[in-house]
Amino acid sequence: MEDYITYVEGQLKKFRRAINVIDRGDTNEVTPMLINRSLATYTQINSTLNAEYQRKKKELLNCKNRYQVWWDEKYVATRRRLNPDSTPKNKWLAKNEIESELRVEYKEDYLKMRDELDDLEMSQRFILRLLGQWESHHKILTTLSYNMQSELKALDLGEMSSQMYAPIETPAMLIKEEKPIRKKKETI
């Protein structure tokens, strides 16, 4: 169980910074820059979570296969010992009784293998839950982004960068050159 807890803590440390979209400064607000950064890193983190899920899934399958081979080997040997061919089949021990005997006889090995299997199964389910939470986090970020865009447009701040502005008048621009006035020719 300690391996699992250590694993969970390590995974949470990796993704804690990425999920935090609240500015930790004095303002404690969600800024457009933080939302954009979170949206930009979504795919990378989602890919990392998927890769970790597949790695844990493969590790679990390998462990299950090792356990099944071990169990089958021990079961067959225990069944042959408890149900010899010389004993009539109607007097043989049932499967449940053989399995119980097997767990008692190989208690330490059995518990060690089951513990490893349980840790891997819980780790795989944890990553799967993280993937689900990450998808929910993405939806929240997208909604926040759309809301922020709407608010900026409502304030006419969203389109300010695309508007043309008149140049600022400098004192030199304020001085007007005076053109000489033309006089009309006098006719005689």
Backbone as ProteinMPNN parsed JSONL, in Angstrom:
{"seq_chain_A": "MEDYITYVEGQLKKFRRAINVIDRGDTNEVTPMLINRSLATYTQINSTLNAEYQRKKKELLNCKNRYQVWWDEKYVATRRRLNPDSTPKNKWLAKNEIESELRVEYKEDYLKMRDELDDLEMSQRFILRLLGQWESHHKILTTLSYNMQSELKALDLGEMSSQMYAPIETPAMLIKEEKPIRKKKETI", "coords_chain_A": {"N_chain_A": [[0.822, -1.189, 0.0], [2.029, 1.173, 0.657], [3.702, 1.651, -1.498], [1.846, 2.277, -3.453], [0.701, 4.638, -2.39], [2.936, 6.334, -2.382], [3.366, 6.42, -5.132], [0.997, 7.707, -6.02], [1.272, 10.218, -4.751], [3.568, 11.156, -6.048], [2.648, 11.352, -8.72], [0.659, 13.291, -8.429], [2.191, 15.528, -7.705], [3.494, 16.03, -10.116], [1.451, 17.026, -11.759], [0.21, 19.06, -10.398], [0.958, 21.808, -10.679], [0.145, 22.319, -13.264], [-2.624, 22.177, -13.139], [-3.369, 24.351, -11.712], [-4.932, 27.251, -12.156], [-5.287, 29.622, -10.976], [-4.089, 32.742, -10.136], [-1.482, 33.098, -7.894], [-0.717, 35.369, -6.688], [-1.251, 38.543, -5.107], [-3.805, 39.064, -6.001], [-5.355, 36.749, -6.515], [-6.764, 35.73, -8.832], [-8.186, 34.558, -11.936], [-6.42, 34.772, -14.781], [-6.248, 35.847, -18.253], [-3.799, 35.034, -19.368], [-3.0, 32.887, -17.714], [-5.064, 31.05, -18.223], [-4.673, 30.632, -20.968], [-2.114, 29.497, -20.895], [-2.648, 27.133, -19.496], [-4.469, 25.894, -21.245], [-2.767, 25.56, -23.408], [-0.967, 23.669, -22.462], [-2.526, 21.479, -22.124], [-2.802, 19.285, -24.01], [-0.255, 18.126, -23.988], [-0.044, 17.248, -21.318], [-2.258, 15.562, -21.179], [-1.462, 13.6, -23.015], [0.764, 12.605, -21.648], [-0.496, 11.54, -19.378], [-2.051, 9.556, -20.625], [-0.008, 7.924, -21.651], [1.169, 7.087, -19.252], [-0.972, 5.679, -18.179], [-1.164, 3.558, -20.037], [1.322, 2.37, -19.599], [1.082, 1.506, -16.927], [-1.039, -0.241, -17.28], [0.099, -2.241, -18.901], [2.122, -3.125, -17.168], [0.513, -4.156, -15.138], [-0.797, -6.244, -16.533], [1.403, -7.914, -17.087], [2.119, -8.606, -14.471], [-0.218, -9.944, -13.642], [-0.118, -12.133, -15.364], [2.278, -13.396, -14.489], [1.48, -14.019, -11.879], [-0.696, -15.742, -12.393], [0.572, -17.918, -13.672], [2.245, -18.751, -11.567], [0.278, -19.398, -9.634], [-1.187, -21.435, -10.96], [0.793, -23.408, -11.242], [1.414, -24.003, -8.541], [-1.125, -24.787, -7.682], [-1.723, -27.109, -9.211], [0.317, -28.818, -8.293], [-0.362, -28.962, -5.56], [-2.97, -30.027, -5.692], [-2.443, -32.547, -6.823], [-1.011, -33.643, -4.737], [-2.882, -33.584, -2.626], [-5.047, -34.961, -3.711], [-4.461, -37.812, -4.626], [-3.947, -40.105, -7.37], [-4.661, -42.647, -6.61], [-6.761, -42.404, -4.865], [-10.315, -42.614, -4.768], [-12.348, -40.693, -7.042], [-14.685, -39.547, -6.018], [-14.03, -38.989, -3.447], [-12.236, -37.012, -3.464], [-10.789, -33.807, -2.605], [-12.565, -30.698, -2.808], [-12.373, -27.999, -5.211], [-12.347, -25.449, -3.911], [-11.414, -26.143, -1.374], [-8.854, -27.029, -1.966], [-7.723, -24.663, -2.962], [-7.831, -23.075, -0.654], [-6.057, -24.488, 0.995], [-3.769, -24.131, -0.503], [-3.39, -21.317, -0.289], [-2.848, -21.128, 2.434], [-0.565, -22.733, 2.718], [1.328, -21.451, 1.067], [1.473, -18.882, 2.06], [3.06, -16.446, 2.519], [4.263, -15.924, -0.031], [1.946, -15.792, -1.579], [0.565, -13.59, -0.414], [2.413, -11.547, -0.913], [2.47, -11.472, -3.742], [-0.247, -10.901, -4.272], [-0.429, -8.429, -3.061], [1.255, -6.87, -4.675], [-0.175, -7.059, -7.081], [-2.599, -5.816, -6.319], [-1.689, -3.193, -5.752], [-0.855, -2.38, -8.328], [-3.275, -2.548, -9.752], [-4.781, -0.596, -8.4], [-3.206, 1.635, -8.969], [-3.471, 1.817, -11.746], [-6.245, 2.319, -11.956], [-6.278, 4.752, -10.618], [-4.834, 6.45, -12.384], [-6.596, 6.351, -14.507], [-8.804, 7.641, -13.359], [-7.602, 10.14, -12.982], [-7.273, 10.879, -15.656], [-9.968, 11.223, -16.365], [-10.643, 13.348, -14.647], [-8.915, 15.248, -15.671], [-9.986, 15.657, -18.187], [-12.406, 16.835, -17.435], [-11.342, 19.134, -16.279], [-10.313, 20.337, -18.554], [-12.676, 21.018, -19.879], [-13.671, 22.93, -18.116], [-11.659, 24.883, -18.314], [-11.978, 25.606, -21.007], [-14.575, 26.658, -20.959], [-14.149, 28.819, -19.187], [-12.4, 30.289, -20.784], [-14.039, 30.959, -23.016], [-15.98, 32.476, -21.655], [-14.403, 34.591, -20.727], [-13.614, 35.741, -23.142], [-16.088, 36.639, -24.072], [-16.72, 38.53, -22.11], [-14.663, 40.382, -22.516], [-15.285, 41.278, -25.096], [-17.73, 42.447, -24.582], [-16.938, 44.594, -23.102], [-15.719, 46.074, -24.992], [-13.025, 45.737, -25.182], [-11.919, 43.636, -26.364], [-11.675, 44.081, -29.091], [-10.039, 46.225, -29.37], [-7.369, 46.128, -30.116], [-7.468, 45.762, -32.817], [-8.452, 48.072, -33.899], [-8.051, 51.137, -35.696], [-6.074, 53.838, -34.791], [-5.798, 57.386, -34.389], [-2.833, 59.232, -34.879], [-0.902, 60.455, -32.138], [-0.914, 63.837, -31.415], [1.834, 65.898, -31.687], [3.699, 68.672, -30.239], [5.035, 69.854, -32.373], [3.441, 69.239, -34.511], [1.288, 70.75, -34.025], [1.937, 73.332, -34.672], [1.181, 75.414, -37.216], [1.986, 75.913, -40.541], [2.094, 78.99, -42.118], [0.721, 79.977, -45.112], [1.57, 82.088, -47.783], [-0.7, 84.665, -48.672], [-2.41, 84.966, -51.653], [-2.624, 87.567, -53.813], [-5.149, 89.161, -55.67], [-5.005, 89.951, -59.049], [-4.976, 93.18, -60.166], [-7.145, 94.772, -62.332], [-6.964, 97.004, -64.946]], "CA_chain_A": [[0.0, 0.0, 0.0], [2.916, 2.333, 0.709], [4.152, 1.892, -2.872], [0.744, 2.946, -4.139], [0.585, 5.997, -1.857], [4.095, 7.061, -2.912], [3.101, 6.62, -6.554], [-0.055, 8.73, -6.15], [1.852, 11.513, -4.378], [4.477, 11.558, -7.131], [1.86, 11.761, -9.883], [-0.018, 14.558, -8.123], [3.191, 16.597, -7.769], [3.764, 16.322, -11.528], [0.366, 17.726, -12.435], [-0.37, 20.097, -9.54], [1.193, 23.145, -11.246], [-0.625, 22.455, -14.498], [-4.05, 22.347, -12.895], [-3.62, 25.573, -10.978], [-5.129, 28.398, -13.05], [-5.527, 30.824, -10.172], [-2.866, 33.488, -9.84], [-1.202, 33.021, -6.462], [-0.262, 36.662, -6.195], [-2.178, 39.213, -4.194], [-5.141, 39.203, -6.57], [-6.079, 35.476, -6.524], [-7.728, 35.748, -9.921], [-7.882, 33.794, -13.137], [-6.055, 35.738, -15.823], [-6.218, 35.252, -19.6], [-2.505, 34.394, -19.59], [-3.013, 31.594, -17.033], [-5.962, 30.162, -18.962], [-4.002, 30.261, -22.216], [-1.015, 28.574, -20.573], [-3.249, 25.845, -19.155], [-4.994, 25.297, -22.473], [-1.636, 25.185, -24.253], [-0.307, 22.477, -21.93], [-3.503, 20.393, -21.959], [-2.508, 18.126, -24.851], [0.969, 17.495, -23.504], [-0.335, 16.552, -20.065], [-3.171, 14.472, -21.512], [-0.635, 12.557, -23.628], [1.564, 12.017, -20.574], [-1.396, 10.696, -18.581], [-2.376, 8.374, -21.423], [1.181, 7.065, -21.683], [1.31, 6.494, -17.92], [-2.04, 4.683, -18.057], [-0.776, 2.384, -20.828], [2.461, 1.745, -18.923], [0.542, 0.799, -15.768], [-1.863, -1.334, -17.791], [1.031, -3.295, -19.328], [2.753, -3.639, -15.954], [-0.508, -4.961, -14.474], [-0.979, -7.479, -17.305], [2.571, -8.765, -16.839], [2.014, -9.106, -13.094], [-1.302, -10.93, -13.628], [0.377, -13.341, -16.037], [3.217, -14.056, -13.57], [0.688, -14.558, -10.774], [-1.489, -16.879, -12.87], [1.493, -19.04, -13.872], [2.626, -19.208, -10.228], [-0.895, -20.011, -9.015], [-1.478, -22.708, -11.636], [1.867, -24.347, -10.896], [1.229, -24.414, -7.145], [-2.416, -25.458, -7.571], [-1.602, -28.456, -9.761], [1.144, -29.606, -7.372], [-1.133, -29.174, -4.328], [-4.08, -30.936, -6.022], [-1.886, -33.901, -6.969], [-0.612, -34.117, -3.406], [-4.076, -33.816, -1.797], [-5.938, -35.897, -4.407], [-3.659, -38.757, -5.412], [-4.705, -40.917, -8.334], [-5.13, -43.874, -5.944], [-7.993, -42.087, -4.129], [-11.479, -42.514, -5.665], [-12.685, -39.304, -7.379], [-15.762, -39.035, -5.168], [-13.449, -38.632, -2.148], [-11.268, -35.92, -3.674], [-11.138, -32.498, -2.04], [-13.125, -29.761, -3.79], [-11.487, -26.917, -5.678], [-12.243, -24.421, -2.857], [-10.574, -26.664, -0.292], [-7.472, -27.038, -2.475], [-7.281, -23.264, -3.014], [-7.593, -22.641, 0.729], [-4.812, -25.142, 1.402], [-2.7, -23.455, -1.253], [-3.162, -20.0, 0.314], [-2.237, -21.334, 3.754], [0.771, -23.306, 2.545], [2.219, -20.474, 0.428], [0.907, -17.624, 2.577], [3.928, -15.28, 2.289], [4.351, -15.677, -1.481], [0.616, -15.402, -2.045], [0.283, -12.219, 0.034], [3.327, -10.649, -1.618], [2.002, -11.322, -5.128], [-1.539, -10.219, -4.259], [-0.153, -7.037, -2.713], [1.774, -6.228, -5.895], [-1.303, -6.963, -8.011], [-3.529, -4.788, -5.823], [-1.062, -1.873, -5.966], [-0.895, -2.058, -9.761], [-4.672, -2.305, -10.132], [-5.174, 0.713, -7.857], [-2.465, 2.66, -9.717], [-4.102, 1.942, -13.06], [-7.53, 3.002, -11.761], [-5.977, 6.139, -10.252], [-4.501, 7.18, -13.613], [-7.843, 6.453, -15.26], [-9.577, 8.723, -12.727], [-6.918, 11.396, -13.314], [-7.637, 11.212, -17.036], [-11.337, 11.751, -16.321], [-10.598, 14.676, -14.025], [-8.213, 16.146, -16.592], [-10.964, 15.99, -19.219], [-13.31, 17.812, -16.804], [-10.559, 20.364, -16.132], [-10.252, 20.938, -19.886], [-13.985, 21.637, -20.139], [-13.735, 24.133, -17.279], [-10.766, 25.879, -18.93], [-12.606, 26.064, -22.246], [-15.697, 27.525, -20.56], [-13.564, 30.07, -18.681], [-11.847, 31.021, -21.924], [-15.17, 31.552, -23.749], [-16.573, 33.528, -20.819], [-13.493, 35.729, -20.711], [-13.714, 36.371, -24.463], [-17.373, 37.357, -24.116], [-16.612, 39.714, -21.244], [-13.798, 41.374, -23.173], [-16.032, 41.865, -26.209], [-18.768, 43.305, -24.01], [-16.27, 45.807, -22.64], [-15.049, 46.631, -26.168], [-11.581, 45.603, -25.052], [-11.512, 42.531, -27.223], [-11.389, 44.514, -30.449], [-9.235, 47.444, -29.337], [-6.088, 45.97, -30.81], [-7.661, 45.761, -34.262], [-8.941, 49.37, -34.342], [-7.04, 52.107, -36.124], [-6.068, 55.019, -33.944], [-5.137, 58.568, -34.952], [-1.555, 59.448, -34.193], [-0.898, 61.457, -31.082], [-0.377, 65.094, -31.945], [2.979, 66.435, -30.97], [3.722, 70.127, -30.346], [5.48, 70.265, -33.715], [2.316, 69.076, -35.421], [0.31, 71.79, -33.733], [2.362, 74.588, -35.308], [0.768, 75.399, -38.612], [2.738, 76.817, -41.419], [1.219, 79.945, -42.785], [1.036, 80.141, -46.524], [1.314, 83.49, -48.19], [-1.994, 84.896, -49.293], [-2.275, 85.482, -53.009], [-3.424, 88.765, -54.096], [-5.742, 89.181, -57.011], [-4.451, 90.963, -59.953], [-5.88, 94.311, -60.409], [-7.374, 95.033, -63.733], [-7.058, 98.429, -65.244]], "C_chain_A": [[0.867, 1.254, 0.0], [3.449, 2.679, -0.683], [3.089, 2.667, -3.641], [0.625, 4.401, -3.693], [1.732, 6.865, -2.37], [3.884, 7.384, -4.388], [2.084, 7.74, -6.775], [0.511, 10.105, -5.833], [2.78, 12.03, -5.467], [3.721, 12.051, -8.35], [1.174, 13.1, -9.637], [0.955, 15.729, -8.166], [3.458, 17.011, -9.205], [2.71, 17.239, -12.137], [-0.236, 18.869, -11.632], [-0.213, 21.494, -10.156], [0.321, 23.373, -12.482], [-2.102, 22.693, -14.238], [-4.367, 23.652, -12.187], [-3.725, 26.757, -11.944], [-5.436, 29.67, -12.275], [-4.185, 31.457, -9.851], [-2.662, 33.495, -8.33], [-0.629, 34.326, -5.906], [-1.278, 37.247, -5.238], [-3.62, 39.195, -4.693], [-5.983, 37.937, -6.525], [-7.146, 35.45, -7.607], [-7.252, 34.878, -11.07], [-7.616, 34.811, -14.242], [-6.08, 35.065, -17.187], [-4.9, 34.507, -19.867], [-2.466, 33.003, -18.935], [-3.918, 30.594, -17.749], [-5.301, 29.699, -20.254], [-2.869, 29.276, -21.968], [-1.562, 27.182, -20.267], [-3.81, 25.142, -20.38], [-3.857, 24.809, -23.383], [-0.96, 23.902, -23.769], [-1.247, 21.286, -21.813], [-3.103, 19.141, -22.737], [-1.276, 17.384, -24.369], [0.692, 16.674, -22.24], [-1.277, 15.377, -20.317], [-2.4, 13.305, -22.136], [0.214, 11.842, -22.575], [0.712, 11.095, -19.708], [-1.778, 9.423, -19.331], [-1.209, 7.395, -21.478], [1.376, 6.366, -20.338], [0.246, 5.425, -17.694], [-1.661, 3.404, -18.813], [0.386, 1.636, -20.18], [1.972, 0.926, -17.725], [-0.305, -0.398, -16.2], [-0.98, -2.515, -18.201], [1.705, -3.938, -18.117], [1.779, -4.554, -15.197], [-0.726, -6.288, -15.209], [0.186, -8.442, -17.094], [2.5, -9.396, -15.451], [0.922, -10.177, -12.994], [-0.85, -12.245, -14.267], [1.35, -14.116, -15.14], [2.461, -14.726, -12.423], [-0.07, -15.805, -11.217], [-0.622, -18.114, -13.096], [1.902, -19.62, -12.521], [1.473, -19.978, -9.58], [-1.186, -21.382, -9.632], [-0.456, -23.779, -11.258], [1.665, -24.899, -9.473], [-0.08, -25.195, -6.97], [-2.325, -26.904, -8.045], [-0.801, -29.352, -8.812], [0.371, -29.926, -6.089], [-2.285, -30.145, -4.576], [-3.58, -32.37, -6.147], [-1.503, -34.496, -5.607], [-1.841, -34.464, -2.56], [-5.044, -34.828, -2.402], [-5.11, -36.853, -5.264], [-4.553, -39.624, -6.307], [-5.28, -42.177, -7.687], [-6.437, -43.661, -5.173], [-9.155, -42.026, -5.123], [-11.899, -41.048, -5.846], [-13.791, -38.737, -6.495], [-15.27, -38.659, -3.774], [-12.416, -37.509, -2.261], [-11.764, -34.643, -2.99], [-11.651, -31.587, -3.166], [-12.108, -28.67, -4.125], [-11.278, -25.864, -4.591], [-11.326, -24.87, -1.726], [-9.1, -26.681, -0.711], [-6.922, -25.617, -2.499], [-6.993, -22.726, -1.618], [-6.285, -23.221, 1.25], [-3.609, -24.455, 0.759], [-2.368, -22.098, -0.64], [-2.502, -20.112, 1.684], [-0.789, -21.785, 3.608], [1.776, -22.286, 1.984], [1.807, -19.049, 0.813], [1.763, -16.404, 2.222], [4.027, -14.927, 0.809], [3.025, -15.169, -2.035], [0.319, -13.946, -1.68], [1.161, -11.203, -0.688], [2.848, -10.4, -3.051], [0.663, -10.595, -5.192], [-1.368, -8.734, -3.95], [0.341, -6.269, -3.938], [0.657, -6.037, -6.917], [-2.279, -5.862, -7.597], [-2.972, -3.387, -6.036], [-1.149, -1.458, -7.425], [-2.316, -1.779, -10.237], [-5.136, -0.939, -9.639], [-4.463, 1.836, -8.601], [-3.097, 2.888, -11.08], [-5.435, 2.679, -12.948], [-7.333, 4.472, -11.392], [-5.675, 6.976, -11.495], [-5.751, 7.353, -14.468], [-8.734, 7.555, -14.691], [-8.938, 10.086, -13.008], [-7.242, 11.837, -14.738], [-9.04, 11.804, -17.106], [-11.388, 13.149, -15.732], [-9.922, 15.682, -14.947], [-9.139, 16.57, -17.723], [-11.964, 17.02, -18.674], [-12.621, 19.165, -16.646], [-10.474, 21.097, -17.472], [-11.567, 21.645, -20.225], [-14.138, 22.928, -19.345], [-12.875, 25.241, -17.893], [-11.384, 26.463, -20.197], [-13.764, 27.008, -21.94], [-15.183, 28.862, -20.039], [-13.032, 30.928, -19.826], [-12.963, 31.706, -22.72], [-15.82, 32.686, -22.95], [-15.705, 34.787, -20.823], [-13.538, 36.482, -22.045], [-14.997, 37.191, -24.568], [-17.32, 38.629, -23.283], [-15.758, 40.793, -21.892], [-14.521, 42.045, -24.34], [-17.108, 42.814, -25.691], [-18.176, 44.625, -23.515], [-15.587, 46.563, -23.774], [-13.538, 46.619, -26.018], [-11.059, 44.527, -25.993], [-11.121, 42.959, -28.609], [-10.507, 45.757, -30.491], [-7.946, 47.298, -30.131], [-6.26, 46.009, -32.319], [-8.17, 47.11, -34.786], [-7.772, 50.267, -34.734], [-7.169, 53.348, -35.242], [-5.341, 56.149, -34.651], [-3.828, 58.769, -34.212], [-1.699, 60.536, -33.138], [-0.249, 62.721, -31.644], [0.748, 65.588, -31.048], [2.956, 67.955, -31.085], [4.146, 70.595, -31.733], [4.334, 70.172, -34.707], [1.284, 70.179, -35.208], [0.668, 73.128, -34.377], [2.017, 74.488, -36.78], [1.614, 76.376, -39.394], [1.728, 77.745, -42.088], [1.679, 80.113, -44.212], [0.766, 81.595, -46.89], [-0.031, 83.589, -48.906], [-1.752, 85.494, -50.659], [-3.179, 86.689, -53.169], [-3.952, 88.649, -55.494], [-5.109, 90.284, -57.823], [-5.511, 92.044, -60.159], [-6.013, 94.539, -61.905], [-7.535, 96.552, -63.95], [-7.956, 98.689, -66.36]], "O_chain_A": [[0.496, 2.273, -0.581], [3.627, 3.852, -1.012], [3.4, 3.596, -4.387], [0.467, 5.295, -4.524], [1.513, 8.014, -2.753], [4.189, 8.488, -4.839], [2.288, 8.615, -7.617], [0.259, 11.061, -6.567], [2.774, 13.223, -5.772], [4.101, 13.056, -8.952], [1.115, 13.946, -10.53], [0.588, 16.814, -8.617], [3.631, 18.196, -9.492], [3.03, 18.121, -12.933], [-1.107, 19.579, -12.134], [-1.163, 22.277, -10.151], [-0.174, 24.477, -12.713], [-2.769, 23.348, -15.039], [-5.537, 24.02, -12.077], [-2.716, 27.209, -12.485], [-5.806, 30.684, -12.866], [-3.268, 30.797, -9.362], [-3.566, 33.857, -7.577], [-0.119, 34.365, -4.786], [-2.069, 36.523, -4.634], [-4.553, 39.3, -3.898], [-7.21, 38.026, -6.499], [-8.311, 35.176, -7.322], [-6.08, 34.513, -11.16], [-8.487, 35.608, -14.589], [-5.948, 33.845, -17.276], [-4.899, 33.465, -20.522], [-1.958, 32.053, -19.53], [-3.573, 29.418, -17.866], [-5.358, 28.518, -20.599], [-2.682, 28.332, -22.735], [-1.012, 26.177, -20.717], [-3.645, 23.933, -20.536], [-3.976, 23.775, -24.04], [-0.438, 23.133, -24.577], [-0.816, 20.195, -21.442], [-3.071, 18.048, -22.17], [-1.256, 16.153, -24.344], [1.147, 15.536, -22.12], [-1.106, 14.31, -19.727], [-2.664, 12.147, -21.814], [0.361, 10.62, -22.612], [1.143, 10.0, -19.347], [-1.825, 8.342, -18.745], [-1.399, 6.184, -21.364], [1.712, 5.182, -20.296], [0.521, 4.388, -17.091], [-1.817, 2.3, -18.291], [0.428, 0.406, -20.209], [2.399, -0.212, -17.532], [-0.284, -1.445, -15.553], [-1.289, -3.663, -17.878], [1.841, -5.16, -18.054], [2.175, -5.599, -14.68], [-0.828, -7.337, -14.575], [-0.021, -9.646, -16.941], [2.789, -10.581, -15.284], [1.115, -11.2, -12.337], [-1.162, -13.328, -13.772], [1.264, -15.339, -15.039], [2.763, -15.858, -12.044], [-0.087, -16.809, -10.505], [-1.023, -19.227, -12.756], [1.907, -20.838, -12.344], [1.666, -21.07, -9.046], [-1.403, -22.361, -8.918], [-0.819, -24.924, -10.988], [1.739, -26.107, -9.246], [-0.135, -26.152, -6.198], [-2.792, -27.817, -7.364], [-1.181, -30.494, -8.556], [0.447, -31.047, -5.588], [-2.546, -31.007, -3.737], [-4.209, -33.3, -5.641], [-1.656, -35.694, -5.37], [-1.863, -35.482, -1.869], [-5.784, -35.485, -1.67], [-5.066, -36.717, -6.487], [-5.734, -39.837, -6.033], [-6.279, -42.716, -8.164], [-7.14, -44.623, -4.864], [-9.01, -41.454, -6.203], [-11.812, -40.256, -4.907], [-13.812, -37.53, -6.252], [-16.02, -38.069, -2.997], [-11.804, -37.113, -1.27], [-12.963, -34.424, -2.821], [-11.225, -31.695, -4.316], [-11.128, -28.461, -3.411], [-10.148, -25.429, -4.369], [-10.558, -24.075, -1.185], [-8.214, -26.383, 0.09], [-5.78, -25.388, -2.102], [-6.018, -22.0, -1.421], [-5.496, -22.515, 1.877], [-2.579, -24.232, 1.397], [-1.194, -21.761, -0.486], [-1.681, -19.27, 2.047], [0.102, -21.279, 4.29], [2.938, -22.27, 2.39], [1.802, -18.142, -0.018], [1.244, -15.428, 1.68], [3.892, -13.762, 0.437], [2.984, -14.245, -2.848], [-0.121, -13.164, -2.523], [0.698, -10.117, -1.036], [2.824, -9.26, -3.516], [0.457, -9.76, -6.073], [-2.071, -7.89, -4.504], [-0.106, -5.152, -4.201], [0.553, -4.983, -7.543], [-2.727, -5.074, -8.43], [-3.702, -2.488, -6.455], [-1.479, -0.311, -7.728], [-2.535, -0.872, -11.04], [-5.805, -0.207, -10.368], [-5.058, 2.887, -8.839], [-3.24, 4.03, -11.518], [-5.723, 3.563, -13.754], [-8.116, 5.332, -11.796], [-6.198, 8.08, -11.644], [-5.937, 8.4, -15.087], [-9.347, 8.313, -15.442], [-9.641, 11.069, -13.244], [-7.459, 13.021, -14.995], [-9.271, 12.776, -17.824], [-12.083, 14.027, -16.244], [-10.321, 16.845, -14.993], [-9.086, 17.715, -18.172], [-12.324, 17.967, -19.374], [-13.234, 20.211, -16.853], [-10.553, 22.325, -17.521], [-11.564, 22.739, -20.789], [-14.676, 23.911, -19.853], [-13.304, 26.392, -17.983], [-11.321, 27.67, -20.428], [-13.913, 28.042, -22.592], [-15.708, 29.916, -20.398], [-13.2, 32.148, -19.83], [-12.855, 32.884, -23.06], [-16.166, 33.728, -23.508], [-16.214, 35.904, -20.911], [-13.505, 37.712, -22.071], [-14.988, 38.305, -25.092], [-17.815, 39.676, -23.699], [-16.086, 41.978, -21.826], [-14.38, 43.25, -24.546], [-17.365, 43.858, -26.29], [-18.854, 45.653, -23.515], [-14.945, 47.586, -23.537], [-12.845, 47.408, -26.659], [-9.885, 44.527, -26.364], [-10.319, 42.288, -29.258], [-10.257, 46.287, -31.574], [-7.487, 48.257, -30.751], [-5.294, 46.264, -33.038], [-8.306, 47.278, -35.998], [-6.673, 50.173, -34.189], [-8.274, 53.831, -34.993], [-4.399, 55.921, -35.41], [-3.748, 58.49, -33.015], [-2.538, 61.428, -33.261], [0.815, 62.675, -32.261], [0.617, 65.675, -29.827], [2.258, 68.485, -31.949], [3.668, 71.623, -32.214], [4.271, 70.959, -35.652], [0.505, 70.496, -36.107], [-0.209, 73.963, -34.601], [2.491, 73.603, -37.493], [1.904, 77.492, -38.962], [0.667, 77.325, -42.551], [2.854, 80.356, -44.49], [-0.148, 82.232, -46.366], [-0.427, 82.691, -49.65], [-0.967, 86.431, -50.8], [-4.317, 86.753, -52.704], [-3.297, 88.114, -56.388], [-4.749, 91.358, -57.342], [-6.712, 91.81, -60.297], [-5.023, 94.488, -62.634], [-8.191, 97.242, -63.171], [-8.149, 99.843, -66.742]]}, "name": "protein", "num_of_chains": 1, "seq": "MEDYITYVEGQLKKFRRAINVIDRGDTNEVTPMLINRSLATYTQINSTLNAEYQRKKKELLNCKNRYQVWWDEKYVATRRRLNPDSTPKNKWLAKNEIESELRVEYKEDYLKMRDELDDLEMSQRFILRLLGQWESHHKILTTLSYNMQSELKALDLGEMSSQMYAPIETPAMLIKEEKPIRKKKETI"}
